[in-house]
Amino acid sequence: PDNAILVVAGGYNPANIRGLITQHFGAIGTANSTFTQPALPVEPPQAGPRGDTVEADVPSPVIYLHYRTPGRLDTDFQALDVATFLLGGGRSSHLYRKLIRDTEFFAEVSAGMNDTYDYAGVYIEARPSEEVDYDEARAALFSAIQDFAATGVSQGQLTKTVNRLQHVNSYKSLSVA
């Protein structure tokens, strides 16, 4: 905190900015003070799938899925990160092959991780093709995800993916069990 720099840009009221800075950052102490990490709210256990449908006048529908996973400090995080890349990280990914190349159900599909130290999640974004029935596309998406979970990946796929990732050095020890 002693070496932190805060930059304020854009449209703001100069008369209020110091108060806002104190409100949001005032609890952070200096190197000579004792800092207490504010308690983060604990998310309740997930009892089952949850969903929401938002209808709006948009050019095309999009399906967003989120699967909660352990956070960045968990010993399985690296494996989850690589598995997510294999699931939906580019044109050689499982979802791309199953839903775009092989069936043309979707115009776009991708998967990635959002992560914090406490918990993380795998997110999937899928945009059905224009002429495809939405319910059929949604069923195909869930089927492809279940297929990936059931089938897994080969050691060759894993090695190829690990070699493609930027932080390959920290993932070299991964192998298919």
C-alpha positions in Angstrom: 0.0 0.0 0.0 2.9 2.4 0.6 3.9 2.2 -3.0 0.4 2.1 -4.5 -0.6 4.7 -7.1 -4.3 5.5 -7.9 -5.2 7.1 -11.2 -8.6 8.7 -11.6 -9.7 9.4 -15.1 -12.9 10.2 -16.9 -16.0 12.1 -15.9 -16.0 12.5 -12.1 -16.8 15.3 -9.6 -13.6 16.6 -8.2 -15.3 17.7 -5.0 -16.4 14.1 -4.2 -13.4 12.1 -5.4 -11.4 12.3 -2.2 -14.3 11.0 -0.2 -14.9 8.1 -2.6 -11.2 7.2 -2.4 -11.3 7.1 1.4 -14.6 5.1 1.3 -13.2 2.4 -1.0 -9.5 2.3 -0.1 -9.3 3.9 3.4 -9.2 0.6 5.2 -5.9 -0.4 3.5 -3.2 0.5 6.0 0.4 1.4 5.4 3.4 -0.9 5.9 3.6 0.3 9.5 0.0 -0.4 10.3 -1.9 -3.7 10.8 -4.2 -4.5 7.9 -7.1 -6.8 8.3 -8.5 -8.4 5.2 -12.2 -7.7 4.9 -14.3 -10.8 5.2 -15.7 -11.9 1.9 -19.2 -13.2 1.8 -19.4 -16.9 1.7 -21.5 -18.2 -1.2 -24.1 -20.8 0.0 -23.6 -24.4 -1.2 -25.2 -25.1 -4.6 -28.1 -27.4 -4.2 -28.6 -27.9 -7.9 -28.7 -26.2 -11.3 -29.9 -22.6 -11.4 -30.9 -20.8 -14.5 -32.4 -17.6 -15.8 -33.8 -16.7 -19.2 -33.5 -13.1 -20.4 -35.6 -12.1 -23.4 -34.7 -9.0 -25.3 -34.7 -7.7 -28.9 -31.2 -9.0 -29.9 -29.8 -10.1 -33.2 -29.2 -13.7 -32.0 -29.6 -15.7 -28.8 -26.7 -16.7 -26.7 -26.3 -19.5 -24.2 -24.1 -18.7 -21.1 -23.2 -21.6 -18.8 -21.1 -21.4 -15.6 -19.8 -24.4 -13.6 -18.3 -23.6 -10.2 -14.9 -25.0 -9.6 -12.2 -24.7 -6.9 -10.1 -21.6 -6.9 -6.6 -20.8 -8.1 -4.9 -22.1 -5.0 -6.5 -25.6 -5.3 -4.2 -28.4 -6.4 -6.5 -29.3 -9.2 -6.7 -25.7 -10.7 -4.0 -26.2 -13.4 -5.7 -29.4 -14.6 -9.1 -27.6 -14.7 -7.6 -24.7 -16.6 -6.1 -27.1 -19.2 -9.3 -29.1 -19.4 -11.3 -26.0 -20.0 -8.9 -25.1 -22.9 -9.4 -28.6 -24.3 -13.2 -28.1 -24.0 -13.6 -24.8 -25.7 -10.3 -23.0 -26.4 -10.1 -22.6 -30.1 -10.8 -24.4 -33.4 -9.3 -27.7 -32.2 -11.4 -27.8 -29.0 -14.0 -30.4 -28.3 -16.9 -27.9 -28.4 -15.8 -26.4 -31.7 -15.4 -29.8 -33.4 -18.7 -31.2 -32.1 -20.9 -28.1 -32.4 -19.5 -26.0 -35.3 -17.5 -28.2 -37.6 -19.4 -31.5 -37.3 -23.0 -30.3 -36.8 -23.1 -26.5 -37.6 -25.5 -26.0 -34.6 -23.5 -23.0 -33.5 -21.9 -20.0 -35.1 -19.6 -19.4 -32.1 -18.7 -21.4 -29.0 -16.0 -21.0 -26.5 -15.0 -21.9 -22.9 -12.7 -20.3 -20.4 -12.0 -19.9 -16.7 -12.8 -17.0 -14.4 -10.8 -17.4 -11.2 -10.2 -16.0 -7.8 -8.3 -17.5 -4.9 -11.4 -18.7 -3.1 -13.3 -20.2 -6.0 -13.4 -20.2 -9.8 -15.6 -21.3 -12.6 -15.7 -22.7 -16.1 -17.8 -20.5 -18.3 -19.2 -21.5 -21.7 -20.6 -19.0 -24.3 -22.4 -20.5 -27.3 -24.2 -18.6 -30.0 -26.6 -20.8 -32.0 -26.6 -20.5 -35.8 -29.4 -18.4 -37.2 -31.5 -21.2 -38.8 -31.1 -23.7 -35.9 -33.9 -24.5 -33.4 -32.8 -23.0 -30.1 -33.9 -26.0 -28.0 -32.2 -28.4 -30.3 -29.0 -26.4 -30.2 -29.1 -26.2 -26.4 -29.6 -30.0 -26.2 -26.6 -30.5 -28.5 -24.5 -28.2 -26.3 -25.3 -30.1 -23.1 -24.7 -33.4 -25.0 -21.2 -32.2 -26.2 -20.3 -31.2 -22.6 -21.4 -34.6 -21.2 -19.5 -36.3 -24.0 -16.3 -34.4 -23.1 -16.8 -35.3 -19.4 -17.4 -39.0 -20.2 -14.8 -39.5 -22.8 -11.9 -37.4 -21.4 -8.8 -36.6 -23.4 -5.9 -38.6 -24.7 -2.3 -38.0 -23.6 -1.6 -36.7 -27.1 -4.3 -34.1 -26.8 -3.1 -33.1 -23.4 0.5 -32.8 -24.5 -0.4 -30.7 -27.5 -2.6 -28.3 -25.4 0.0 -27.9 -22.7 2.6 -27.0 -25.3 0.3 -24.4 -26.7 -0.4 -22.6 -23.4 1.7 -19.6 -22.5 2.5 -20.8 -19.0 3.7 -24.2 -20.2 6.4 -24.4 -17.5 4.0 -24.7 -14.7 1.9 -27.3 -16.4 4.6 -29.7 -17.6 3.8 -32.3 -15.0 0.2 -32.9 -16.0 -0.7 -36.3 -17.4 -3.9 -38.3 -18.1 -4.7 -40.6 -15.2 
